[in-house]
Amino acid sequence: MLENIALIKEVHEHLPTKSAQAEAREALAKIELEKISLFRVNMCDAYEIFCVSLIRAMMSNDKRLIIISPLNLLDSLSSIDDLVDIINKLQMNKDILILDTLSNETHYKEASCNIVK
């Protein structure tokens, strides 16, 4: 997982491997997932893979991030607040848009992010 995340900085910013991996490890630590640093994909659950994908997106130079149907991807998230908490812990400096279908509207009632019709 660590190499997977670090690869973004290594390829796009020509950052040395050790520096890129240090940034990746720091991001994993922010969300208490440093333990998966040396795991392979088949050793991770859906939540861990999603978080690694989120960190990879954070490491990219893109200024916008779109997350589509997060509660369908992650059964372990009970509300949008859990996802917002992860994003806040990562201190992402991006415009983030979270899209979900109306079939999940009940997950968002009374949440900090309401569906606009």
N, C-alpha and C positions, 0 to 999 in steps of 0.2 A: 504494500500500500504506500509506503514511504517513497519508494522509487517512482511509483505511478504518479504521485502528486508532484514530486520534485522535477519530473521530466518537463513539465510546463515551463518552469523557470530556466531549466538548462537549455532547452531548445529555443525558446522565444526571446530570452534575455541573455543567453550565453553565460549564465551564472554557473560558477564551479559547482560540481556535484555536492561537495560537503556543505556549501552555503545553502544550496537549494534544499537539501535534505534537512538541514537545521530549521529552515523556515517551515517546511512541511511538518516536522516533528512538533514545532511550537504550536502550529495551528491545531494539530491533533490533540495536544495537551490542553488547549483552551476549552475543548469540548469533552475532555476526559476520555479520549480514545487513543492515547499514546500506546497503549498495550497492543494495538493492531498494526503498529509500524512495520513489523516484519512478516505480517500475515500475507497470504496470497488470497485472491478473490474468493476461491472456494472455501476458505476458512472463515469468511465474514458473513454476517447476516445482512438482511436488506437494509436495516438502519445504518449499519457501518458502511456499506457500499454507498448509500445515499450521501452520508456525511463526507466520504472521500470525494465523491463527485462534486459536492458543494465546495469543498476546499479547492479542488482543481479549478472550478469556475472562479473562485476568489483569486487564485494565483494568476489567472489570465489577464490580459491587458484590456479585455472588453469592459466597457463601463456599465453595461446593462446585463441583468440576469433574469431570465424568465423560468419560473418553476411551474410546471404543469401538473395538475392533479396530485399534489403531495400526499394527501391522505389515501389515495388509491395505491400509491407506491409504498407507503409505510403504514402498515396496520398498527405499528407500535406507537404512532403519534395519536394522541387522543384529541388534540385540538390544534388549531392553527397557532395558538400561543406557544406550543412546544417548538414548532418550526421557527417562529420569530425569536424565541429564546436562543436557539442554536445560532441563528444569524447574528444576533446581538453579541453573543460570546465570541464569535469569529471576527467581530468588528470589521465587517465587509464594507468597503468604500465603493459601493456600486448602487445603481438604481435597480431595485429588485421588484419584480412584478410576479405575484403568485396568482395563478389562474386555476380555477377548479370548476367542475361542471355543477349545474344546479342540483344534480342528484345528491350532492354532498352539502347542500345548503344547511341542513340541520346541524352539521358540525360547526358551522360558523355563527350561528345565532348567539347573540350576546358576546361575541368575541371581539378582539381589538381590530379585526379586519373583516368587514361585512361585505357580502356580495352585493354588487350594484346591478340592478336589472335595467 
